[in-house]
């Protein structure tokens, strides 16, 4: 059985991560006993999935970065990254998530070649030191608008408790694969966002949990902007060729 203290931390974190409406209440309850607990990042009201109240309209300002660092610890920064929207353990990803698959293909329009995008990626590997039970957190933002594109989270052992809490908030998920099989997928969908959890057994038989939060409108805006930029570059190249001869 999970120790009471650990279960309390898990419940608190899941509610903060995926329930913007309850986040303020939970932080208020814990704030009196821990003066160092950072405030959640403010976000305009939105009916979408959030991570520490970061939602589809949040901009990655300096203040937001500092607040994330206080919540999740030190982080690495990358720009001009590739984008892979798939999750481990989902064999029939294109059939299960057709809209996400279309976006994935548009973002990787050169088969078997590296395609870089105007992105800003924050990676947190030490969140457990802050009592946030994820082993890897990757937050990817648009380099143009500084709004989030998608989040990837990984937990080696605490995913079952996350699933239980998420179901309490959003209701039963849609599922792919048998509950007791070697791999299964759970997902919740809103108009502009997807929350996907891929559960797969590792080599020694324990479950590992991969979480994906995808902001579909923001990803679509990125693909549209990139397509226009490529078309403009092609027109400029043709114009240069006409002038050269």
N, C-alpha and C positions, 0 to 999 in steps of 0.2 A: 504494500500500500504506500502511496506517495506521502511523504512527510507533510504535516499541516502547513508549515511555513512555505514549502515549495509550492504547494497547491494554491496558497493565497497569492503568491507572486504571479503564478500563471494566470489566475483569474483576473487579477488587476491588469496585467499586461495585455491580455487578449481584448478586454473591454476597451482599453485605451486605444489599442491598435485599430480595431475594427468597428468601434461604436462611437462616433463623434458625439452623439447626443449624451452618452453616459460618461464621456471622458472627463468633463468638468466636474461632475459629481464625485467620481472616484478620486480624482486628484485632490479635491477639496477635503475628502475624508482622510487622506493620508498626509496632507500638507501640514496639519497641526503637529504631527509626531516627527516629521523630518523636514527641517528648515531648508535642507539642500535639495529637496525634490524640485526639479525644474518645471515650470508651467508648460502646458501643452501649447503647440504652435497654433495660433489663431487661423481659422479658415472660414471663408464665407459659407453660409448655410448651403448644403448640397445633399441631394438624395443619391449618394454614391458611396462606394467603399473608400475608406481612408486608412492611413497609417500615421498614428500619432497626430490625427486631425489634419494631415496633409491630404488634400483632395485634388480633383482635376483642375481647379482654378487657382490653387496655391502657387505663388511664384517663389523660386529659390533665391531669396535675398540673403544678404550677409547675416541678418538677424536670424533667419530660419536655419541657416547652416550652423550658427553658434548654438541654437537651441537643440538641434539634432545632435551635435557633438556632446552637449551636456546630457542628453538622454541616452545616447548609444555608444559614446566613447569616441576614440580616435578613428579617423577614416582616411581612405585614399581617394584621390580624384583623378579621373581620366576624361579626356575630351576626344572628339572624333572617334567614337567607338563603333564597332559592328553591333548589330541588333539581332538577337535570336529570341523569338517569342515562344518557342516550344518549351515544354517542361519535361524533365526526365520521367520515364515510367509510363508515358502515354503513347502507346504504339499506333493508335488510329487517330492521331491528333488532327489531321486534315478533315476527317469525317466528323469528328466530335465538335470541332470549333471552326467551322468553315470561314466565318468572317475574320477570325484571327489568322487563319491560314492564308487568306488573300492578302492581308496586311503584311504578313511575314514574307510572302513572295514578292510583293511590291518593294519591300525594303531590302530584299536580296535579289535584285533584278539581274545581276550578272552571275549565272550559274557557276558554282565551284570557284568563284573569285571573291576576294575580300572587298566588301562594300562598307565604307565608313560613312558615318552620319554626323550631322552637327548636333552633338549630344554633350551632356555633362553628367557623368556617372560617379556617384558616391558609393563607396564600398566600406562596410563596417564588419570587422572580423572579431571584435572583442566585446560585443554587446552583453554577453553573459556576465562580464565583470560589473555591469550596471544592472544586474538582475533582470535583463531582458532575454528570455530563453530562446534565442536564435543563434545558430553557429555562423551564419553568413547572411548579411543583409545587403542588397544591391538596389539602389534607387537611381533610376535613369530619367533625366529631364531633357527637355528640348533646349538646345543651345540658343535658339532664336527667341522663344517666348518664356523660357525658364519655368514652364509648367511641366508636371510629371507626365511621362509616357507610360512607364510600367515599373512595378516593383517586383523583385524576386527575393524570397526569404527561404531559408533552409534550416531545419531543426533535426538533429539526430535522434532525439528521443522524446520530445515533449508534444508531439503533434496531436496525439489522441485527445489531450485535454483542450487544445485549441479547437479541435473539431466540435467537441461537446459544447463549448461556449459559443462558437459561431452559430451552431444550430439553434441555440436558445435565442439568439438575436434575430437571425434571418429565416428560421424555419428549416425544414428538411431540404437537403440539397438534391440536385439531380446527380445521378451516379452512373459510373461506367465500371463494369467489372464486379465480380462477387466480393462480398464483404470480407470473407476469409481467404481470398485468393492471394497470389503473390504480388499482385498490383491492382490498385483501383484508383478511380478518380472521382472527386466530388467537386461540384461547382455551383455557384450562385450567379445569376445574371441580372443586371439592371440595364436600363436603356443605353447607357453610355459606358458601361464598365462590366468587367468579368472578374470574379474571384474564383480561382481554381486551386485545388489541393490535390497533388499527386502523392499517393502513398505506395511505396514499394519496399520490398524486403532487401536488405543488403546481403553480403556473402555469408554472414553468420546467422541470418534468419531474423534480424531485428528490423522493425519498420523505420524507414526514413521518410521525411515529409518535406515536399517542395511546394511552396506557396507562390502563386502569381496573381498580382493585381494589375489589370490592364485597363487603361483609359482609352477607349476605342476612338472617341472623337479627336483626342489629341494625337493619337497615332495616325489617324486619317489625315489630319491637317499637315502632319510631317510628310506623308507620302505625296500629298498634293503639291506642297511647296517644292519638294525635291523634283517632281516631274516637271513643274514649270521652269525650274532652274536648268534642268537638262535640256529642255526644249529651247530655252533662251541661248544656252551655250552653243547648241547646234546651229541656230540661226546666225550667231556671231561668226561661227567657223565658216559657214557657207558664204557669208558676206566678205570675210577676209580672203577666201579663195577667189571670189569674183574680182576683187581688187588686185589680186596678185598677178593675174594674167589678162 
